[in-house]
């Protein structure tokens, strides 16, 4: 299921990019497609751990868990430079942006697609995303297993409908 979801998300991301290009003039003549594809893969790995950890919320709080996962998504978008540069964030939010994989992936994608940056030039953005993925995947799995044990012990997984 995870692989299917990752493929679906990648296809949607590419389709959205092309749909935006129909309405907004985007110059991709200097784009480095190889760097962008590699960054997409790295970003996917970096977000897997965060996704697994967010999946703990519905196990812990059956009624409100899914909404809490959406809050995690909103915080990631807030601190990652999607809407504005992270340098204008208050100090506490800048500290959170350092541990968000989206901060590095978004900036790397901008450089790859707009400036044609190669992987060597993107390395200062690639290695933090790889490190976050390497830490967050095992951590997310441990959190999920602990949440699953707790849910089983408290009877939260026995619900039907």
C-alpha positions as CSV (number, residue, x, y, z in Angstrom):
1,X,0.0,0.0,0.0
2,X,2.8,2.4,0.8
3,X,4.5,1.9,-2.5
4,X,1.2,2.5,-4.3
5,X,0.6,5.7,-2.3
6,X,4.1,7.0,-3.1
7,X,3.6,6.3,-6.8
8,X,0.2,8.0,-6.8
9,X,1.6,11.0,-5.0
10,X,4.5,11.4,-7.5
11,X,2.1,11.2,-10.4
12,X,-0.2,13.8,-8.8
13,X,2.7,16.1,-8.1
14,X,3.9,16.0,-11.7
15,X,0.3,16.5,-13.0
16,X,-0.2,19.5,-10.7
17,X,3.1,21.0,-12.0
18,X,1.9,20.7,-15.6
19,X,-1.5,22.0,-14.7
20,X,0.0,25.1,-13.1
21,X,2.2,25.6,-16.1
22,X,-1.0,25.8,-18.3
23,X,-2.2,28.9,-16.3
24,X,1.0,30.5,-14.9
25,X,4.0,31.0,-17.1
26,X,6.8,28.9,-15.6
27,X,10.1,28.8,-17.3
28,X,11.6,25.3,-16.9
29,X,14.1,25.7,-19.7
30,X,16.9,25.6,-17.2
31,X,15.4,22.8,-15.1
32,X,17.6,19.8,-14.1
33,X,15.1,16.9,-14.3
34,X,17.5,14.4,-12.8
35,X,18.1,16.5,-9.7
36,X,14.4,17.1,-9.3
37,X,13.6,13.4,-9.6
38,X,16.3,12.5,-7.1
39,X,15.0,15.1,-4.7
40,X,11.5,13.8,-5.1
41,X,12.8,10.4,-4.0
42,X,14.8,11.8,-1.1
43,X,11.8,13.8,0.0
44,X,9.6,10.7,-0.1
45,X,12.0,8.8,2.1
46,X,12.3,11.8,4.5
47,X,8.5,12.0,4.8
48,X,7.9,8.3,5.4
49,X,9.0,8.5,9.0
50,X,6.9,11.5,9.6
51,X,3.9,9.8,8.0
52,X,4.4,6.7,10.2
53,X,4.6,8.8,13.3
54,X,1.4,10.7,12.3
55,X,-0.4,7.4,11.9
56,X,-0.1,7.0,15.6
57,X,-2.7,9.6,16.3
58,X,-5.7,7.6,15.1
59,X,-4.5,4.7,17.1
60,X,-4.2,6.8,20.3
61,X,-7.3,8.9,19.8
62,X,-9.8,7.2,17.7
63,X,-12.2,10.1,17.4
64,X,-9.8,13.0,16.8
65,X,-6.7,11.3,15.6
66,X,-7.1,12.0,12.0
67,X,-7.6,15.7,12.6
68,X,-4.4,15.7,14.7
69,X,-2.5,14.3,11.7
70,X,-3.8,17.2,9.6
71,X,-2.4,19.5,12.3
72,X,1.0,18.0,11.8
73,X,0.7,18.6,8.0
74,X,-0.3,22.2,8.6
75,X,2.7,22.8,10.9
76,X,5.1,21.3,8.4
77,X,3.7,23.6,5.7
78,X,3.9,26.6,8.0
79,X,7.6,26.2,8.9
80,X,9.0,24.8,5.7
81,X,9.2,27.7,3.3
82,X,6.2,26.7,1.2
83,X,4.5,30.1,1.4
84,X,7.4,32.4,2.4
85,X,11.2,32.1,3.2
86,X,12.0,30.4,6.5
87,X,14.3,33.3,7.4
88,X,11.2,35.5,8.2
89,X,9.8,33.1,10.8
90,X,10.1,33.8,14.5
91,X,13.1,32.1,16.2
92,X,11.1,29.1,17.6
93,X,9.5,28.3,14.3
94,X,12.9,28.6,12.6
95,X,14.2,26.0,15.0
96,X,11.3,23.7,14.0
97,X,12.0,24.4,10.3
98,X,15.5,22.9,10.7
99,X,14.0,19.4,11.5
100,X,11.3,19.6,8.8
101,X,12.4,17.6,5.7
102,X,10.2,19.8,3.6
103,X,12.4,22.8,4.3
104,X,15.3,21.1,2.4
105,X,13.3,19.4,-0.3
106,X,11.3,22.5,-1.3
107,X,14.4,24.7,-1.5
108,X,16.2,21.9,-3.4
109,X,13.3,21.5,-5.9
110,X,13.2,25.3,-6.4
111,X,16.9,25.3,-7.2
112,X,16.7,22.2,-9.4
113,X,13.7,23.4,-11.4
114,X,14.3,27.1,-11.6
115,X,18.1,27.3,-11.6
116,X,19.1,23.9,-13.0
117,X,21.2,23.0,-10.0
118,X,22.9,19.7,-10.1
119,X,23.2,17.2,-7.2
120,X,26.6,18.4,-6.2
121,X,25.3,21.9,-5.8
122,X,22.2,20.6,-3.9
123,X,24.2,18.5,-1.5
124,X,23.9,21.0,1.4
125,X,20.1,20.4,1.1
126,X,20.2,16.7,0.3
127,X,22.2,15.4,3.2
128,X,19.9,17.0,5.9
129,X,16.9,15.4,4.2
130,X,18.6,12.1,4.1
131,X,19.6,12.4,7.8
132,X,16.1,13.3,8.8
133,X,14.8,10.3,6.9
134,X,17.4,8.0,8.4
135,X,16.3,9.1,11.9
136,X,12.6,9.5,11.4
137,X,11.8,6.1,9.8
138,X,13.1,4.0,12.7
139,X,11.7,6.5,15.2
140,X,8.3,6.6,13.5
141,X,8.2,2.8,13.5
142,X,9.1,2.6,17.2
143,X,6.4,5.2,18.0
144,X,3.8,3.3,15.9
145,X,4.6,0.0,17.5
146,X,4.3,1.5,21.0
147,X,1.0,3.2,20.0
148,X,-0.3,-0.1,18.6
149,X,0.6,-1.9,21.8
150,X,-1.2,0.7,23.8
151,X,-4.2,0.6,21.5
152,X,-4.5,-3.1,21.8
153,X,-4.0,-3.0,25.6
154,X,-6.7,-0.4,26.0
155,X,-9.1,-2.0,23.5
156,X,-9.1,0.8,21.0
157,X,-8.5,-1.6,18.1
158,X,-11.7,-3.6,18.8
159,X,-14.0,-1.0,17.4
160,X,-16.2,-2.1,14.5
161,X,-17.9,0.8,12.7
